[in-house]
Amino acid sequence: MDESLKRKNVLDLQFQKYLTISSTSIIIAFTYLIGVSIAFFTKQIKMNNFIDIGILFIISVLVLGICFTLFFNALFHLRNIPEVVKEI
């Protein structure tokens, strides 16, 4: 196999990996938000208890923070891949 063809195949695998990471992180974030919304509407989470809301806030920051960090990191790598392909 040609060296440039090998590099393009590796870049294609990287593209697929980062595309999967970005789409999965968005799906997890929206699923979490929908689940919390349903819990509020069905009164599973009560707004009058400060401790429960505080715990929910901390968990939400952790879950959504990780999801958006992974999404923006993958998006950064996805934007760099076309530039690398042009160099090959």
Biopython code that builds the backbone (N, CA, C, O; Angstrom):
import numpy as np
from Bio.PDB.StructureBuilder import StructureBuilder

atoms = [
    (1, "MET", "N", (0.836, -1.188, 0.000)),
    (1, "MET", "CA", (0.000, 0.000, 0.000)),
    (1, "MET", "C", (0.875, 1.243, 0.000)),
    (1, "MET", "O", (1.980, 1.261, 0.543)),
    (2, "ASP", "N", (0.360, 2.240, -0.605)),
    (2, "ASP", "CA", (1.049, 3.522, -0.660)),
    (2, "ASP", "C", (0.995, 4.212, 0.708)),
    (2, "ASP", "O", (0.024, 4.069, 1.451)),
    (3, "GLU", "N", (2.055, 4.959, 1.022)),
    (3, "GLU", "CA", (2.131, 5.623, 2.334)),
    (3, "GLU", "C", (1.011, 6.650, 2.516)),
    (3, "GLU", "O", (0.442, 6.757, 3.602)),
    (4, "SER", "N", (0.695, 7.403, 1.464)),
    (4, "SER", "CA", (-0.371, 8.411, 1.591)),
    (4, "SER", "C", (-1.738, 7.753, 1.774)),
    (4, "SER", "O", (-2.610, 8.299, 2.450)),
    (5, "LEU", "N", (-1.919, 6.583, 1.171)),
    (5, "LEU", "CA", (-3.184, 5.866, 1.335)),
    (5, "LEU", "C", (-3.334, 5.372, 2.779)),
    (5, "LEU", "O", (-4.426, 5.410, 3.345)),
    (6, "LYS", "N", (-2.243, 4.918, 3.358)),
    (6, "LYS", "CA", (-2.281, 4.499, 4.765)),
    (6, "LYS", "C", (-2.621, 5.666, 5.668)),
    (6, "LYS", "O", (-3.420, 5.524, 6.593)),
    (7, "ARG", "N", (-2.019, 6.830, 5.407)),
    (7, "ARG", "CA", (-2.295, 7.998, 6.235)),
    (7, "ARG", "C", (-3.746, 8.442, 6.095)),
    (7, "ARG", "O", (-4.367, 8.862, 7.071)),
    (8, "LYS", "N", (-4.285, 8.350, 4.881)),
    (8, "LYS", "CA", (-5.689, 8.729, 4.686)),
    (8, "LYS", "C", (-6.616, 7.761, 5.406)),
    (8, "LYS", "O", (-7.646, 8.167, 5.944)),
    (9, "ASN", "N", (-6.253, 6.482, 5.416)),
    (9, "ASN", "CA", (-7.080, 5.508, 6.145)),
    (9, "ASN", "C", (-7.051, 5.771, 7.645)),
    (9, "ASN", "O", (-8.076, 5.660, 8.318)),
    (10, "VAL", "N", (-5.876, 6.119, 8.170)),
    (10, "VAL", "CA", (-5.768, 6.448, 9.592)),
    (10, "VAL", "C", (-6.578, 7.701, 9.902)),
    (10, "VAL", "O", (-7.259, 7.761, 10.926)),
    (11, "LEU", "N", (-6.509, 8.696, 9.030)),
    (11, "LEU", "CA", (-7.303, 9.910, 9.239)),
    (11, "LEU", "C", (-8.791, 9.623, 9.167)),
    (11, "LEU", "O", (-9.578, 10.228, 9.895)),
    (12, "ASP", "N", (-9.183, 8.696, 8.287)),
    (12, "ASP", "CA", (-10.585, 8.320, 8.200)),
    (12, "ASP", "C", (-11.052, 7.661, 9.490)),
    (12, "ASP", "O", (-12.169, 7.907, 9.946)),
    (13, "LEU", "N", (-10.207, 6.829, 10.078)),
    (13, "LEU", "CA", (-10.546, 6.203, 11.360)),
    (13, "LEU", "C", (-10.649, 7.239, 12.468)),
    (13, "LEU", "O", (-11.537, 7.161, 13.317)),
    (14, "GLN", "N", (-9.740, 8.209, 12.462)),
    (14, "GLN", "CA", (-9.805, 9.279, 13.463)),
    (14, "GLN", "C", (-11.071, 10.108, 13.284)),
    (14, "GLN", "O", (-11.717, 10.480, 14.264)),
    (15, "PHE", "N", (-11.425, 10.398, 12.036)),
    (15, "PHE", "CA", (-12.638, 11.158, 11.758)),
    (15, "PHE", "C", (-13.858, 10.422, 12.301)),
    (15, "PHE", "O", (-14.717, 11.023, 12.946)),
    (16, "GLN", "N", (-13.929, 9.121, 12.036)),
    (16, "GLN", "CA", (-15.061, 8.340, 12.522)),
    (16, "GLN", "C", (-15.104, 8.310, 14.048)),
    (16, "GLN", "O", (-16.179, 8.380, 14.644)),
    (17, "LYS", "N", (-13.934, 8.205, 14.677)),
    (17, "LYS", "CA", (-13.881, 8.163, 16.144)),
    (17, "LYS", "C", (-14.405, 9.467, 16.732)),
    (17, "LYS", "O", (-15.238, 9.449, 17.638)),
    (18, "TYR", "N", (-13.925, 10.594, 16.226)),
    (18, "TYR", "CA", (-14.359, 11.882, 16.774)),
    (18, "TYR", "C", (-15.813, 12.185, 16.429)),
    (18, "TYR", "O", (-16.512, 12.837, 17.205)),
    (19, "LEU", "N", (-16.268, 11.720, 15.280)),
    (19, "LEU", "CA", (-17.676, 11.906, 14.931)),
    (19, "LEU", "C", (-18.572, 11.101, 15.868)),
    (19, "LEU", "O", (-19.633, 11.573, 16.276)),
    (20, "THR", "N", (-18.149, 9.900, 16.203)),
    (20, "THR", "CA", (-18.907, 9.064, 17.142)),
    (20, "THR", "C", (-18.922, 9.688, 18.533)),
    (20, "THR", "O", (-19.959, 9.704, 19.196)),
    (21, "ILE", "N", (-17.782, 10.199, 18.973)),
    (21, "ILE", "CA", (-17.708, 10.830, 20.297)),
    (21, "ILE", "C", (-18.617, 12.044, 20.362)),
    (21, "ILE", "O", (-19.343, 12.224, 21.340)),
    (22, "SER", "N", (-18.584, 12.880, 19.330)),
    (22, "SER", "CA", (-19.406, 14.095, 19.366)),
    (22, "SER", "C", (-20.896, 13.776, 19.335)),
    (22, "SER", "O", (-21.671, 14.383, 20.074)),
    (23, "SER", "N", (-21.303, 12.838, 18.494)),
    (23, "SER", "CA", (-22.733, 12.520, 18.423)),
    (23, "SER", "C", (-23.213, 11.815, 19.692)),
    (23, "SER", "O", (-24.329, 12.063, 20.149)),
    (24, "THR", "N", (-22.395, 10.950, 20.260)),
    (24, "THR", "CA", (-22.777, 10.260, 21.484)),
    (24, "THR", "C", (-22.885, 11.220, 22.658)),
    (24, "THR", "O", (-23.795, 11.095, 23.479)),
    (25, "SER", "N", (-21.966, 12.177, 22.748)),
    (25, "SER", "CA", (-22.033, 13.126, 23.862)),
    (25, "SER", "C", (-23.272, 14.017, 23.769)),
    (25, "SER", "O", (-23.873, 14.347, 24.792)),
    (26, "ILE", "N", (-23.656, 14.406, 22.565)),
    (26, "ILE", "CA", (-24.883, 15.198, 22.401)),
    (26, "ILE", "C", (-26.116, 14.365, 22.758)),
    (26, "ILE", "O", (-27.041, 14.868, 23.397)),
    (27, "ILE", "N", (-26.132, 13.106, 22.351)),
    (27, "ILE", "CA", (-27.268, 12.238, 22.677)),
    (27, "ILE", "C", (-27.395, 12.047, 24.185)),
    (27, "ILE", "O", (-28.501, 12.087, 24.722)),
    (28, "ILE", "N", (-26.275, 11.841, 24.868)),
    (28, "ILE", "CA", (-26.303, 11.670, 26.326)),
    (28, "ILE", "C", (-26.786, 12.947, 27.012)),
    (28, "ILE", "O", (-27.584, 12.884, 27.947)),
    (29, "ALA", "N", (-26.309, 14.105, 26.553)),
    (29, "ALA", "CA", (-26.718, 15.376, 27.163)),
    (29, "ALA", "C", (-28.217, 15.612, 26.994)),
    (29, "ALA", "O", (-28.894, 15.979, 27.954)),
    (30, "PHE", "N", (-28.743, 15.406, 25.784)),
    (30, "PHE", "CA", (-30.171, 15.626, 25.567)),
    (30, "PHE", "C", (-31.015, 14.604, 26.321)),
    (30, "PHE", "O", (-32.079, 14.946, 26.837)),
    (31, "THR", "N", (-30.562, 13.368, 26.391)),
    (31, "THR", "CA", (-31.297, 12.354, 27.147)),
    (31, "THR", "C", (-31.345, 12.717, 28.629)),
    (31, "THR", "O", (-32.373, 12.546, 29.284)),
    (32, "TYR", "N", (-30.236, 13.214, 29.147)),
    (32, "TYR", "CA", (-30.199, 13.636, 30.555)),
    (32, "TYR", "C", (-31.157, 14.796, 30.789)),
    (32, "TYR", "O", (-31.917, 14.792, 31.757)),
    (33, "LEU", "N", (-31.121, 15.793, 29.903)),
    (33, "LEU", "CA", (-32.015, 16.944, 30.060)),
    (33, "LEU", "C", (-33.482, 16.546, 29.965)),
    (33, "LEU", "O", (-34.312, 17.056, 30.718)),
    (34, "ILE", "N", (-33.804, 15.655, 29.063)),
    (34, "ILE", "CA", (-35.187, 15.190, 28.927)),
    (34, "ILE", "C", (-35.605, 14.407, 30.170)),
    (34, "ILE", "O", (-36.729, 14.557, 30.650)),
    (35, "GLY", "N", (-34.709, 13.577, 30.690)),
    (35, "GLY", "CA", (-35.015, 12.817, 31.906)),
    (35, "GLY", "C", (-35.250, 13.714, 33.104)),
    (35, "GLY", "O", (-36.175, 13.475, 33.880)),
    (36, "VAL", "N", (-34.430, 14.744, 33.268)),
    (36, "VAL", "CA", (-34.618, 15.681, 34.378)),
    (36, "VAL", "C", (-35.913, 16.470, 34.190)),
    (36, "VAL", "O", (-36.628, 16.729, 35.158)),
    (37, "SER", "N", (-36.215, 16.850, 32.959)),
    (37, "SER", "CA", (-37.469, 17.572, 32.692)),
    (37, "SER", "C", (-38.681, 16.715, 33.032)),
    (37, "SER", "O", (-39.632, 17.198, 33.647)),
    (38, "ILE", "N", (-38.652, 15.464, 32.640)),
    (38, "ILE", "CA", (-39.762, 14.561, 32.954)),
    (38, "ILE", "C", (-39.890, 14.381, 34.469)),
    (38, "ILE", "O", (-40.997, 14.323, 35.005)),
    (39, "ALA", "N", (-38.751, 14.293, 35.149)),
    (39, "ALA", "CA", (-38.789, 14.140, 36.616)),
    (39, "ALA", "C", (-39.411, 15.370, 37.276)),
    (39, "ALA", "O", (-40.139, 15.236, 38.260)),
    (40, "PHE", "N", (-39.135, 16.566, 36.749)),
    (40, "PHE", "CA", (-39.754, 17.778, 37.299)),
    (40, "PHE", "C", (-41.246, 17.806, 37.021)),
    (40, "PHE", "O", (-42.035, 18.137, 37.906)),
    (41, "PHE", "N", (-41.646, 17.459, 35.791)),
    (41, "PHE", "CA", (-43.060, 17.524, 35.435)),
    (41, "PHE", "C", (-43.900, 16.483, 36.174)),
    (41, "PHE", "O", (-45.073, 16.724, 36.458)),
    (42, "THR", "N", (-43.318, 15.341, 36.483)),
    (42, "THR", "CA", (-44.067, 14.307, 37.200)),
    (42, "THR", "C", (-43.908, 14.424, 38.714)),
    (42, "THR", "O", (-44.351, 13.551, 39.462)),
    (43, "LYS", "N", (-43.274, 15.508, 39.158)),
    (43, "LYS", "CA", (-43.097, 15.813, 40.580)),
    (43, "LYS", "C", (-42.235, 14.773, 41.309)),
    (43, "LYS", "O", (-42.389, 14.575, 42.515)),
    (44, "GLN", "N", (-41.339, 14.118, 40.586)),
    (44, "GLN", "CA", (-40.388, 13.216, 41.225)),
    (44, "GLN", "C", (-39.290, 14.013, 41.935)),
    (44, "GLN", "O", (-38.720, 13.559, 42.927)),
    (45, "ILE", "N", (-39.004, 15.204, 41.410)),
    (45, "ILE", "CA", (-38.047, 16.120, 42.026)),
    (45, "ILE", "C", (-38.831, 17.343, 42.476)),
    (45, "ILE", "O", (-39.458, 18.020, 41.662)),
    (46, "LYS", "N", (-38.796, 17.618, 43.751)),
    (46, "LYS", "CA", (-39.543, 18.759, 44.282)),
    (46, "LYS", "C", (-38.622, 19.972, 44.380)),
    (46, "LYS", "O", (-37.472, 19.862, 44.806)),
    (47, "MET", "N", (-39.141, 21.123, 43.982)),
    (47, "MET", "CA", (-38.347, 22.345, 43.958)),
    (47, "MET", "C", (-38.200, 22.985, 45.341)),
    (47, "MET", "O", (-37.401, 23.909, 45.494)),
    (48, "ASN", "N", (-38.931, 22.532, 46.337)),
    (48, "ASN", "CA", (-38.893, 23.192, 47.637)),
    (48, "ASN", "C", (-37.799, 22.647, 48.570)),
    (48, "ASN", "O", (-37.564, 23.232, 49.628)),
    (49, "ASN", "N", (-37.138, 21.567, 48.216)),
    (49, "ASN", "CA", (-36.072, 21.018, 49.037)),
    (49, "ASN", "C", (-34.727, 21.475, 48.473)),
    (49, "ASN", "O", (-34.328, 21.076, 47.379)),
    (50, "PHE", "N", (-34.040, 22.318, 49.240)),
    (50, "PHE", "CA", (-32.791, 22.927, 48.777)),
    (50, "PHE", "C", (-31.680, 21.890, 48.592)),
    (50, "PHE", "O", (-30.870, 22.012, 47.673)),
    (51, "ILE", "N", (-31.633, 20.885, 49.444)),
    (51, "ILE", "CA", (-30.566, 19.874, 49.362)),
    (51, "ILE", "C", (-30.714, 19.041, 48.089)),
    (51, "ILE", "O", (-29.727, 18.764, 47.408)),
    (52, "ASP", "N", (-31.943, 18.645, 47.771)),
    (52, "ASP", "CA", (-32.162, 17.865, 46.545)),
    (52, "ASP", "C", (-31.804, 18.668, 45.298)),
    (52, "ASP", "O", (-31.194, 18.140, 44.368)),
    (53, "ILE", "N", (-32.177, 19.925, 45.281)),
    (53, "ILE", "CA", (-31.862, 20.775, 44.131)),
    (53, "ILE", "C", (-30.348, 20.990, 44.035)),
    (53, "ILE", "O", (-29.798, 21.009, 42.934)),
    (54, "GLY", "N", (-29.679, 21.150, 45.167)),
    (54, "GLY", "CA", (-28.225, 21.310, 45.164)),
    (54, "GLY", "C", (-27.513, 20.079, 44.625)),
    (54, "GLY", "O", (-26.577, 20.189, 43.834)),
    (55, "ILE", "N", (-27.965, 18.898, 45.060)),
    (55, "ILE", "CA", (-27.377, 17.655, 44.568)),
    (55, "ILE", "C", (-27.645, 17.495, 43.076)),
    (55, "ILE", "O", (-26.764, 17.087, 42.319)),
    (56, "LEU", "N", (-28.874, 17.820, 42.659)),
    (56, "LEU", "CA", (-29.205, 17.748, 41.232)),
    (56, "LEU", "C", (-28.350, 18.712, 40.424)),
    (56, "LEU", "O", (-27.909, 18.377, 39.324)),
    (57, "PHE", "N", (-28.113, 19.900, 40.954)),
    (57, "PHE", "CA", (-27.282, 20.882, 40.259)),
    (57, "PHE", "C", (-25.849, 20.374, 40.099)),
    (57, "PHE", "O", (-25.257, 20.508, 39.028)),
    (58, "ILE", "N", (-25.297, 19.796, 41.157)),
    (58, "ILE", "CA", (-23.922, 19.289, 41.090)),
    (58, "ILE", "C", (-23.815, 18.136, 40.087)),
    (58, "ILE", "O", (-22.885, 18.095, 39.282)),
    (59, "ILE", "N", (-24.753, 17.220, 40.138)),
    (59, "ILE", "CA", (-24.748, 16.095, 39.192)),
    (59, "ILE", "C", (-24.940, 16.594, 37.770)),
    (59, "ILE", "O", (-24.293, 16.099, 36.848)),
    (60, "SER", "N", (-25.828, 17.575, 37.580)),
    (60, "SER", "CA", (-26.066, 18.115, 36.248)),
    (60, "SER", "C", (-24.825, 18.807, 35.692)),
    (60, "SER", "O", (-24.500, 18.654, 34.514)),
    (61, "VAL", "N", (-24.142, 19.557, 36.530)),
    (61, "VAL", "CA", (-22.916, 20.226, 36.079)),
    (61, "VAL", "C", (-21.874, 19.192, 35.678)),
    (61, "VAL", "O", (-21.188, 19.361, 34.670)),
    (62, "LEU", "N", (-21.751, 18.133, 36.449)),
    (62, "LEU", "CA", (-20.779, 17.092, 36.130)),
    (62, "LEU", "C", (-21.120, 16.384, 34.815)),
    (62, "LEU", "O", (-20.266, 16.248, 33.939)),
    (63, "VAL", "N", (-22.357, 15.941, 34.683)),
    (63, "VAL", "CA", (-22.762, 15.189, 33.489)),
    (63, "VAL", "C", (-22.684, 16.069, 32.246)),
    (63, "VAL", "O", (-22.082, 15.685, 31.243)),
    (64, "LEU", "N", (-23.293, 17.244, 32.316)),
    (64, "LEU", "CA", (-23.305, 18.115, 31.141)),
    (64, "LEU", "C", (-21.918, 18.685, 30.849)),
    (64, "LEU", "O", (-21.567, 18.893, 29.688)),
    (65, "GLY", "N", (-21.131, 18.937, 31.893)),
    (65, "GLY", "CA", (-19.772, 19.422, 31.684)),
    (65, "GLY", "C", (-18.914, 18.412, 30.948)),
    (65, "GLY", "O", (-18.176, 18.768, 30.029)),
    (66, "ILE", "N", (-19.011, 17.154, 31.349)),
    (66, "ILE", "CA", (-18.257, 16.102, 30.666)),
    (66, "ILE", "C", (-18.733, 15.950, 29.228)),
    (66, "ILE", "O", (-17.918, 15.826, 28.313)),
    (67, "CYS", "N", (-20.047, 15.960, 29.025)),
    (67, "CYS", "CA", (-20.587, 15.811, 27.666)),
    (67, "CYS", "C", (-20.134, 16.937, 26.758)),
    (67, "CYS", "O", (-19.689, 16.690, 25.637)),
    (68, "PHE", "N", (-20.241, 18.173, 27.230)),
    (68, "PHE", "CA", (-19.863, 19.291, 26.371)),
    (68, "PHE", "C", (-18.352, 19.402, 26.183)),
    (68, "PHE", "O", (-17.894, 19.864, 25.138)),
    (69, "THR", "N", (-17.576, 18.986, 27.179)),
    (69, "THR", "CA", (-16.123, 18.956, 27.010)),
    (69, "THR", "C", (-15.734, 17.954, 25.930)),
    (69, "THR", "O", (-14.911, 18.252, 25.064)),
    (70, "LEU", "N", (-16.326, 16.770, 25.984)),
    (70, "LEU", "CA", (-16.049, 15.769, 24.952)),
    (70, "LEU", "C", (-16.509, 16.243, 23.582)),
    (70, "LEU", "O", (-15.825, 16.022, 22.582)),
    (71, "PHE", "N", (-17.677, 16.898, 23.533)),
    (71, "PHE", "CA", (-18.199, 17.374, 22.255)),
    (71, "PHE", "C", (-17.283, 18.427, 21.636)),
    (71, "PHE", "O", (-16.945, 18.334, 20.456)),
    (72, "PHE", "N", (-16.880, 19.423, 22.416)),
    (72, "PHE", "CA", (-16.053, 20.489, 21.853)),
    (72, "PHE", "C", (-14.637, 20.010, 21.541)),
    (72, "PHE", "O", (-14.011, 20.506, 20.604)),
    (73, "ASN", "N", (-14.131, 19.061, 22.309)),
    (73, "ASN", "CA", (-12.829, 18.480, 21.998)),
    (73, "ASN", "C", (-12.895, 17.719, 20.668)),
    (73, "ASN", "O", (-12.006, 17.861, 19.828)),
    (74, "ALA", "N", (-13.939, 16.918, 20.478)),
    (74, "ALA", "CA", (-14.104, 16.184, 19.222)),
    (74, "ALA", "C", (-14.328, 17.143, 18.063)),
    (74, "ALA", "O", (-13.819, 16.915, 16.966)),
    (75, "LEU", "N", (-15.076, 18.204, 18.288)),
    (75, "LEU", "CA", (-15.315, 19.191, 17.238)),
    (75, "LEU", "C", (-14.018, 19.877, 16.825)),
    (75, "LEU", "O", (-13.808, 20.148, 15.643)),
    (76, "PHE", "N", (-13.149, 20.159, 17.789)),
    (76, "PHE", "CA", (-11.847, 20.746, 17.482)),
    (76, "PHE", "C", (-11.032, 19.815, 16.600)),
    (76, "PHE", "O", (-10.415, 20.257, 15.631)),
    (77, "HIS", "N", (-11.026, 18.527, 16.930)),
    (77, "HIS", "CA", (-10.272, 17.568, 16.126)),
    (77, "HIS", "C", (-10.892, 17.369, 14.747)),
    (77, "HIS", "O", (-10.174, 17.171, 13.767)),
    (78, "LEU", "N", (-12.214, 17.422, 14.667)),
    (78, "LEU", "CA", (-12.879, 17.273, 13.371)),
    (78, "LEU", "C", (-12.545, 18.439, 12.436)),
    (78, "LEU", "O", (-12.440, 18.252, 11.224)),
    (79, "ARG", "N", (-12.383, 19.620, 12.987)),
    (79, "ARG", "CA", (-12.031, 20.771, 12.159)),
    (79, "ARG", "C", (-10.592, 20.702, 11.665)),
    (79, "ARG", "O", (-10.278, 21.267, 10.617)),
    (80, "ASN", "N", (-9.718, 20.027, 12.393)),
    (80, "ASN", "CA", (-8.317, 19.922, 11.992)),
    (80, "ASN", "C", (-8.069, 18.855, 10.944)),
    (80, "ASN", "O", (-7.074, 18.935, 10.224)),
    (81, "ILE", "N", (-8.928, 17.870, 10.831)),
    (81, "ILE", "CA", (-8.703, 16.749, 9.923)),
    (81, "ILE", "C", (-8.668, 17.178, 8.452)),
    (81, "ILE", "O", (-7.790, 16.703, 7.731)),
    (82, "PRO", "N", (-9.563, 18.042, 7.958)),
    (82, "PRO", "CA", (-9.453, 18.451, 6.545)),
    (82, "PRO", "C", (-8.127, 19.157, 6.209)),
    (82, "PRO", "O", (-7.609, 19.021, 5.101)),
    (83, "GLU", "N", (-7.597, 19.897, 7.160)),
    (83, "GLU", "CA", (-6.308, 20.556, 6.927)),
    (83, "GLU", "C", (-5.186, 19.528, 6.790)),
    (83, "GLU", "O", (-4.279, 19.697, 5.976)),
    (84, "VAL", "N", (-5.251, 18.478, 7.577)),
    (84, "VAL", "CA", (-4.239, 17.433, 7.499)),
    (84, "VAL", "C", (-4.379, 16.651, 6.181)),
    (84, "VAL", "O", (-3.381, 16.246, 5.586)),
    (85, "VAL", "N", (-5.604, 16.449, 5.743)),
    (85, "VAL", "CA", (-5.824, 15.741, 4.477)),
    (85, "VAL", "C", (-5.259, 16.546, 3.313)),
    (85, "VAL", "O", (-4.725, 15.963, 2.369)),
    (86, "LYS", "N", (-5.365, 17.852, 3.358)),
    (86, "LYS", "CA", (-4.817, 18.694, 2.300)),
    (86, "LYS", "C", (-3.299, 18.580, 2.228)),
    (86, "LYS", "O", (-2.721, 18.692, 1.147)),
    (87, "GLU", "N", (-2.649, 18.357, 3.367)),
    (87, "GLU", "CA", (-1.203, 18.221, 3.382)),
    (87, "GLU", "C", (-0.755, 16.911, 2.750)),
    (87, "GLU", "O", (0.357, 16.820, 2.230)),
    (88, "ILE", "N", (-1.599, 15.910, 2.791)),
    (88, "ILE", "CA", (-1.252, 14.612, 2.202)),
    (88, "ILE", "C", (-1.445, 14.729, 0.719)),
    (88, "ILE", "O", (-1.217, 13.764, -0.011)),
]
sb = StructureBuilder()
sb.init_structure("model")
sb.init_model(0)
sb.init_chain("A")
sb.init_seg("    ")
for serial, (resi, resn, name, xyz) in enumerate(atoms, 1):
    if name == "N":
        sb.init_residue(resn, " ", resi, " ")
    sb.init_atom(name, np.array(xyz, "f"), 0.0, 1.0, " ", f" {name:<3s}", serial, name[0])
structure = sb.get_structure()
